[in-house]
Amino acid sequence: MLKSFALTALLLLASVAHAAQNLEIYWIDAEGGAATLIVAPSGESLLVDTANRTPDDRDAKRIFATAQKAGLKKIDILLTTHFHGDHYGALEALSKLIPISRFMDHGPSVELNRPNVAAAYKAYEELTAGKRTILKAGDKIPLKGVDIQVVMSAGQAITKPLKGAGQVNASCAEFKEHAPEQDPDNDQSVGLVLQFGKFRFLDMGDLTWNYEQKLVCPANLIGHIDLYQTTHHGLDRSNSPQFVRAIHPTVAVMNNGPRKGGPVSVFELLRSIPGLQDIWQGHLALAIPKEVNSDEKLIANLSPTAECKGELLQASVDSKGQFTLKNHRTGYTKTYSSK
């Protein structure tokens, strides 16, 4: 009996040790906002955005619950991609639930002529005083166990290609510029490429159509991506053909809401990419035909906001480059290989 107990204990320890070597990425349901929690193999954590401020602190509580699920006692780094309420609205409430060690962002909001933006930004400055770093393109985010490169910040892109990138993008000749953004802080979004072994993950915040081109035209400065968090919740104000085809993702995760993100045109574009295997969704997109959405087993939440339970999507990446996505609503998983 003692031998059996000892064997069981050893197996459990081996299982925990194996899990600790993986990179974990959680997409927290924010009903069309953004909050992506990254836990490196070292155990250090990076939270990208803090979603919406709501009267019941719904999003802050969902982020905190996910941090607890991941075994975290604190958030090591909080990156705010840009200063819109659906990306940092829950920060104050979250900071009362869990300690946050460091804050990173693109620098001052460019919408301070709007009184509500100015007030929220002032509160952000006060909350982050003494613990804030302003990022520039080319900077590294120091998360032990992974390599995170800032490729875009404050409207400026990296000027040299990442390793393995730099190919001329022939489709740039077909690029059609959009009208300027009415919400220009989107254009300031911090964009990052995370690499763990062969695996590469891309999150560009809400960077818009015109600004995406700085990274892929005339040459692709990013290279191919294994897992792509669709920019701007999957909206067609971003995700240009020149950008999405250049990064050539294997899997896409769309952090959309029931009625935000995921227009038909973006689904069609993604599905036109050779080698794209699946599109996972935070929500069933209710504003488009149901059949345009992915299979329900790839969708974390099917209900409108009033009935939504906020189920997670999660990616677990091993040191060999295999990554497994999981739908916490159903328990369904699927494993993919990095390029």
Helices and strands as residue ranges (DSSP letters): H 2-20, E 23-27, E 36-39, E 45-48, H 58-69, E 75-79, H 85-88, H 91-95, E 100-105, H 115-128, E 132-134, E 147-153, E 156-157, G 170-174, G 184-188, E 191-196, E 199-203, H 209-216, E 227-229, G 231-234, H 241-247, E 251-254, H 264-271, E 278-283, G 290-292, G 296-298, E 299-301, G 305-307, E 313-317, E 322-327, E 333-337
